[in-house]
Amino acid sequence: MTQRDWIEKDYYRDLGVSSTASQDEIKKAYRKLARENHPDANPGNPEAEAKFKAVSEANGVIGDPDKRKEYDETKALFRGGGGFGGGGFPGGGGFGRGAGTENIDLGDLFGRSGGGAGGATDLNDLLGGLFGQSGGGGGGGFGGGGGSRSRRGADVETEVRISFEEAVRGATMPLRMTSPGRCERCGGTGSKPGTTPRTCPTCNGQGLVSRSQGAFAFSEPCRDCRGTGRIIDDPCPECRGDGVSNRTRTLTVRIPAGVDDGQKVRIAGQGEPGRGGAQAGDLYVLVHVNPHRVLGRSTKNADDLTITVPVTFPELTLGATLTVPTLDGTVSLKVPAGTTSGRTLRVRGRGVERKNGKKGDLLVTVEVAVPQKLDDAASEALQAYAEATKSFDPRADLLGNAGR
């Protein structure tokens, strides 16, 4: 998808959100509409299929903050005049010459060298600099020449849910999804099998037509071929000439070790296919991780696993060797005598393993477990212990500093 394709599209309207909507609001709207219009939920419904395709394309642009910024700038640039003809620059003023006004050099405005005396300034070159594209080059920019246009396919997003163990160790899993893909019936040409598109005679396959107004020359998408450079006389009955149809496919997805809940895994080239031979978009897999019964992930270092182990007071006071569960069985942990409740001990190499072979650690937090009830023998022993240690006051410093 290029900036030229954005001029005639309103992605905010397609998703039913305002142009000031937050990224979270856009994401929620996309997921709601994609779920409602998903082909699996609407078999044989062409309207739902078209809506699903439209919201997927819209999310691929305004769902990405960087692409959304470019889209908003492009729409603002062409708002009000269908280009630069008729004073259609943002604000509606245009670049005219009136009483008391100076000649405005667009080359200076965009930081480029303008045309010579008496020569027309080519807005294709100026727009190329504005959008970071080559103005006079091929089909990707605003300039003419160079063959019919091609546009990169939109990105597609889906979701998977995996176990805690799979998130830590990594996993390879099949992913079955329904999304826009190259129409298998026509091979992506958009024409009925056995026929081929013809070159648009209006734009000679460029997808653009040039117009001159005063001293300015500019290009705009060809209305006859809608900027594709091709005319399809006999559209494919499956994709209705678009070259793209929703299809169900199964992919093998590699989830890397250490992925966290809410992260996305990018799979290049598995999104919506490009038009006109352009590259396909990417597939983004949003990962949801089921929590583990006893293990967790450290908030300071995602490669470290965490666990809280209940211990008795004698084990902390006298020291002990504990058996601690890990994802790979159990490990022995020595608790030093005099360890305080809430202290965290580290077991090296029992965390997440990365591609470089390095492993995170297991962080074990020990907490005293207080028994709910004691029998007579235990109560007597505890009272004897209290009598033997009554000279130890754990709150001496606390009470002594209270009046300061």
C-alpha distance (Angstrom), angle and dihedral (degrees) to the residues before:
residue distance angle dihedral
M1 . . .
T2 3.81 . .
Q3 3.78 133.4 .
R4 3.79 91.0 -101.2
D5 3.80 90.6 61.0
W6 3.80 90.2 54.2
I7 3.80 95.7 61.1
E8 3.82 94.7 79.5
K9 3.81 97.8 34.4
D10 3.80 130.1 86.6
Y11 3.79 106.0 -160.5
Y12 3.80 93.0 174.4
R13 3.80 89.8 58.5
D14 3.82 91.0 47.2
L15 3.83 89.8 56.6
G16 3.80 94.3 38.5
V17 3.80 95.2 -122.1
S18 3.78 134.4 119.4
S19 3.78 123.2 -104.8
T20 3.82 88.0 -110.6
A21 3.80 94.3 54.7
S22 3.80 117.2 131.0
Q23 3.81 121.4 -115.4
D24 3.82 89.4 -107.2
E25 3.82 90.9 53.7
I26 3.81 90.1 49.9
K27 3.79 91.1 49.2
K28 3.82 92.6 49.4
A29 3.81 92.2 47.9
Y30 3.81 91.9 49.2
R31 3.79 94.0 49.3
K32 3.81 91.8 48.0
L33 3.81 94.3 49.6
A34 3.81 93.7 41.0
R35 3.80 90.1 52.4
E36 3.82 93.0 47.1
N37 3.82 94.5 47.0
H38 3.81 99.5 35.0
P39 3.84 110.9 136.9
D40 3.80 90.6 -127.7
A41 3.81 88.9 60.1
N42 3.83 93.8 41.9
P43 3.82 108.0 38.3
G44 3.80 112.6 -172.6
N45 3.81 93.9 5.9
P46 3.84 108.3 129.0
E47 3.82 93.0 -174.8
A48 3.80 92.1 56.0
E49 3.80 89.8 45.4
A50 3.80 91.5 52.6
K51 3.80 90.9 46.7
F52 3.81 91.0 49.3
K53 3.78 90.1 51.7
A54 3.82 92.0 47.9
V55 3.81 95.5 50.3
S56 3.81 90.7 45.8
E57 3.80 90.2 53.7
A58 3.80 91.7 45.6
N59 3.80 92.4 50.3
G60 3.78 90.2 49.0
V61 3.81 88.7 62.4
I62 3.81 112.0 29.4
G63 3.79 91.5 28.3
D64 3.82 87.1 67.6
P65 3.85 110.7 69.3
D66 3.82 93.7 -146.6
K67 3.81 95.0 47.3
R68 3.79 89.8 43.3
K69 3.80 90.6 56.6
E70 3.82 91.1 51.3
Y71 3.81 90.6 46.2
D72 3.81 92.9 51.1
E73 3.81 91.5 48.2
T74 3.80 91.6 49.0
K75 3.81 93.4 49.2
A76 3.80 91.2 46.8
L77 3.79 91.0 51.0
F78 3.79 93.9 54.7
R79 3.80 98.7 33.4
G80 3.75 115.1 125.1
G81 3.79 103.5 10.8
G82 3.79 110.9 45.1
G83 3.81 88.6 -117.6
F84 3.76 130.5 -25.0
G85 3.76 95.9 -47.1
G86 3.79 116.2 108.6
G87 3.76 95.5 17.3
G88 3.78 94.1 -61.3
F89 3.79 97.8 157.0
P90 3.83 114.7 124.0
G91 3.79 109.0 -73.0
G92 3.82 92.3 31.4
G93 3.77 95.5 -107.0
G94 3.77 100.3 115.2
F95 3.77 126.4 -165.6
G96 3.76 104.5 -77.3
R97 3.76 135.3 147.3
G98 3.76 114.7 -121.8
A99 3.74 140.6 152.7
G100 3.74 110.6 -50.1
T101 3.82 95.0 4.1
E102 3.75 128.1 118.9
N103 3.76 127.6 -130.1
I104 3.81 107.9 -96.1
D105 3.79 115.8 -143.0
L106 3.82 107.5 -148.3
G107 3.77 88.4 -161.9
D108 3.79 88.5 63.4
L109 3.80 91.3 42.5
F110 3.80 92.6 57.7
G111 3.79 95.2 34.7
R112 3.80 94.8 -107.2
S113 3.76 136.6 112.7
G114 3.82 112.2 -90.5
G115 3.79 129.4 -143.5
G116 3.76 121.2 -72.5
A117 3.76 125.2 -101.2
G118 3.76 110.1 -55.7
G119 3.81 93.2 5.1
A120 3.82 126.4 117.2
T121 3.80 119.4 -110.1
D122 3.82 109.0 -126.3
L123 3.80 108.8 -135.6
N124 3.81 88.9 -164.0
D125 3.79 89.3 72.6
L126 3.79 92.0 43.6
L127 3.81 93.0 49.9
G128 3.77 89.4 46.6
G129 3.79 89.4 59.0
L130 3.80 91.6 44.5
F131 3.79 94.5 53.3
G132 3.79 97.1 35.2
Q133 3.81 92.1 -110.3
S134 3.76 134.6 121.5
G135 3.76 106.9 -97.4
G136 3.76 100.9 -156.8
G137 3.77 98.4 32.9
G138 3.75 135.8 93.0
G139 3.74 134.6 -47.2
G140 3.79 96.7 -59.7
G141 3.82 96.9 70.9
F142 3.76 136.5 52.2
G143 3.79 94.6 -97.5
G144 3.75 126.2 96.5
G145 3.76 127.2 -113.1
G146 3.75 131.6 49.2
G147 3.78 106.0 87.8
S148 3.80 135.6 -72.3
R149 3.78 119.2 -29.6
S150 3.77 125.1 -96.0
R151 3.76 127.6 -167.5
R152 3.74 132.4 -162.5
G153 3.77 116.8 -111.7
A154 3.78 120.6 -105.5
D155 3.79 121.4 -100.4
V156 3.80 118.1 -105.5
E157 3.81 127.9 -149.4
T158 3.79 129.8 -156.7
E159 3.81 136.3 162.7
V160 3.80 137.4 -125.4
R161 3.78 133.3 -174.4
I162 3.78 119.6 -144.8
S163 3.79 137.6 175.8
F164 3.79 124.6 -99.9
E165 3.82 89.6 -110.5
E166 3.81 91.8 53.5
A167 3.80 90.8 50.0
V168 3.81 91.5 52.5
R169 3.80 98.4 42.0
G170 3.78 100.5 30.0
A171 3.77 124.9 -118.6
T172 3.78 143.4 -142.5
M173 3.77 112.0 -141.7
P174 3.80 139.6 166.0
L175 3.79 114.9 -109.8
R176 3.79 118.5 -159.4
M177 3.76 113.3 -163.9
T178 3.78 142.2 159.5
S179 3.78 113.7 -138.6
P180 3.81 141.1 135.5
G181 3.79 111.1 -66.0
R182 3.77 139.6 160.3
C183 3.78 109.5 -62.6
E184 3.78 105.8 -106.9
R185 3.78 93.7 -159.1
C186 3.81 96.4 60.2
G187 3.79 98.1 20.9
G188 3.79 90.8 -119.1
T189 3.81 96.5 -60.5
G190 3.79 93.9 112.0
S191 3.81 91.1 -135.6
K192 3.77 126.2 112.6
P193 3.84 110.0 -92.4
G194 3.79 108.9 -85.9
T195 3.79 93.8 30.2
T196 3.78 133.0 82.3
P197 3.80 133.6 -151.1
R198 3.78 117.6 -103.6
T199 3.77 128.1 -136.0
C200 3.78 113.5 -92.4
P201 3.83 106.7 -108.5
T202 3.80 92.7 -154.3
C203 3.81 97.2 60.7
N204 3.83 98.1 17.1
G205 3.78 90.0 -122.2
Q206 3.80 95.4 -54.5
G207 3.79 96.3 111.8
L208 3.80 88.4 -135.7
V209 3.76 136.3 83.4
S210 3.80 123.8 -158.5
R211 3.77 125.7 -133.5
S212 3.76 131.1 -175.3
Q213 3.75 125.5 -148.7
G214 3.75 118.0 177.6
A215 3.77 108.8 -51.2
F216 3.78 94.0 -14.5
A217 3.79 132.3 88.5
F218 3.77 120.3 -168.4
S219 3.79 140.6 163.4
E220 3.77 132.0 -129.8
P221 3.81 134.6 -178.5
C222 3.77 113.7 -78.2
R223 3.79 109.4 -105.9
D224 3.80 95.2 -152.9
C225 3.81 95.6 59.0
R226 3.83 96.7 21.4
G227 3.77 89.9 -120.4
T228 3.82 96.8 -56.8
G229 3.81 97.2 108.4
R230 3.80 89.9 -133.2
I231 3.78 136.7 92.8
I232 3.81 117.0 -149.3
D233 3.79 109.3 -158.1
D234 3.82 95.9 176.6
P235 3.82 109.9 32.6
C236 3.76 122.3 -153.5
P237 3.83 108.1 -98.9
E238 3.80 92.2 -138.1
C239 3.82 101.3 51.4
R240 3.84 96.6 19.9
G241 3.78 92.0 -129.1
D242 3.79 98.0 -50.2
G243 3.81 96.0 105.9
V244 3.80 88.9 -136.9
S245 3.80 128.6 89.2
N246 3.77 135.0 169.3
R247 3.76 112.4 -97.4
T248 3.76 137.2 170.6
R249 3.77 115.6 -121.7
T250 3.77 138.9 167.1
L251 3.80 119.8 -132.0
T252 3.77 130.2 -175.1
V253 3.79 106.5 -127.3
R254 3.78 124.0 -163.6
I255 3.82 111.8 -147.7
P256 3.83 107.4 -160.7
A257 3.79 120.7 -129.5
G258 3.79 112.8 -95.3
V259 3.81 98.0 28.8
D260 3.79 110.7 156.2
D261 3.78 131.3 -143.7
G262 3.81 110.8 -80.7
Q263 3.80 96.1 20.3
K264 3.79 122.6 128.0
V265 3.78 127.0 -132.2
R266 3.80 114.4 -149.8
I267 3.81 119.4 -144.2
A268 3.78 109.1 -170.3
G269 3.79 119.5 -134.1
Q270 3.81 97.0 7.8
G271 3.79 97.4 102.9
E272 3.78 128.1 87.3
P273 3.81 112.4 -34.1
G274 3.78 118.4 -107.2
R275 3.79 123.3 -109.4
G276 3.75 121.9 -116.5
G277 3.79 94.4 14.9
A278 3.80 95.0 -53.3
Q279 3.78 121.1 144.4
A280 3.78 120.6 -83.2
G281 3.77 123.3 -107.9
D282 3.78 123.6 -109.8
L283 3.78 132.0 -94.9
Y284 3.80 117.3 -128.4
V285 3.79 116.1 -161.0
L286 3.81 113.6 -158.5
V287 3.81 107.7 -149.3
H288 3.80 123.9 -145.3
V289 3.81 115.6 -169.2
N290 3.79 122.1 -154.7
P291 3.82 111.6 -133.4
H292 3.81 119.7 -109.7
R293 3.79 121.3 -120.4
V294 3.83 95.3 -119.0
L295 3.81 108.9 -3.9
G296 3.79 128.8 79.4
R297 3.82 142.0 172.1
S298 3.78 124.2 -99.5
T299 3.80 114.8 -112.8
K300 3.82 90.7 -147.7
N301 3.81 97.0 49.5
A302 3.81 119.6 15.1
D303 3.82 90.0 -157.3
D304 3.82 90.6 66.5
L305 3.79 121.8 82.1
T306 3.79 121.9 -148.6
I307 3.79 135.5 -149.7
T308 3.80 134.7 171.2
V309 3.83 114.7 -141.6
P310 3.84 121.9 -165.1
V311 3.81 114.5 -135.3
T312 3.79 137.6 178.0
F313 3.76 124.7 -109.0
P314 3.82 92.8 -113.5
E315 3.82 90.2 53.0
L316 3.79 90.8 57.4
T317 3.78 94.7 40.5
L318 3.80 99.3 44.4
G319 3.82 98.1 26.3
A320 3.81 126.8 -115.3
T321 3.78 145.7 -165.7
L322 3.83 112.3 -115.7
T323 3.79 131.1 -162.4
V324 3.81 107.6 -133.1
P325 3.83 125.1 -169.2
T326 3.82 119.8 -125.6
L327 3.79 133.8 173.8
D328 3.82 88.3 -94.9
G329 3.78 99.8 48.7
T330 3.80 122.8 -80.1
V331 3.81 137.2 -35.2
S332 3.81 132.6 -158.4
L333 3.79 115.8 -119.4
K334 3.81 123.9 -168.4
V335 3.79 114.6 -143.2
P336 3.83 111.2 -157.2
A337 3.81 118.9 -130.3
G338 3.78 112.4 -94.7
T339 3.81 95.1 28.3
T340 3.81 112.4 160.5
S341 3.78 122.8 -128.5
G342 3.82 111.1 -98.0
R343 3.80 95.1 30.8
T344 3.82 116.0 139.2
L345 3.80 119.7 -137.5
R346 3.81 123.6 -164.6
V347 3.81 127.3 -131.6
R348 3.81 108.2 -165.3
G349 3.80 121.7 -131.0
R350 3.81 98.9 8.8
G351 3.80 97.6 108.5
V352 3.81 135.6 77.1
E353 3.80 117.0 -30.0
R354 3.80 115.7 -139.1
K355 3.81 130.4 -157.1
N356 3.80 91.2 -98.4
G357 3.80 89.4 61.9
K358 3.79 94.5 -109.4
K359 3.78 118.1 132.2
G360 3.75 132.6 -154.5
D361 3.80 123.1 -130.5
L362 3.79 137.2 -105.7
L363 3.81 112.0 -116.8
V364 3.81 111.0 -153.1
T365 3.81 117.8 -164.5
V366 3.81 114.3 -164.2
E367 3.79 119.3 -150.9
V368 3.79 128.6 -179.5
A369 3.79 114.3 -112.8
V370 3.82 111.9 -146.7
P371 3.83 114.8 -148.4
Q372 3.79 114.9 -123.5
K373 3.81 94.4 -141.8
L374 3.81 137.2 16.8
D375 3.76 128.8 -157.0
D376 3.80 120.9 -131.8
A377 3.80 95.0 -92.3
A378 3.80 92.9 50.6
S379 3.80 92.3 46.2
E380 3.79 91.8 51.5
A381 3.81 91.3 48.3
L382 3.79 91.4 49.2
Q383 3.81 91.9 49.1
A384 3.79 89.7 50.4
Y385 3.79 89.5 51.0
A386 3.80 91.1 50.1
E387 3.81 90.3 51.2
A388 3.79 91.8 48.6
T389 3.82 93.3 50.8
K390 3.82 100.3 37.4
S391 3.79 90.3 117.3
F392 3.83 88.6 67.2
D393 3.80 110.7 85.7
P394 3.84 111.8 -176.7
R395 3.82 90.8 -170.7
A396 3.79 98.0 51.1
D397 3.81 95.1 107.7
L398 3.78 92.2 40.9
L399 3.80 94.7 54.1
G400 3.78 93.8 37.4
N401 3.83 91.7 57.4
A402 3.80 96.9 42.3
G403 3.80 94.8 95.6
R404 3.78 96.7 47.8
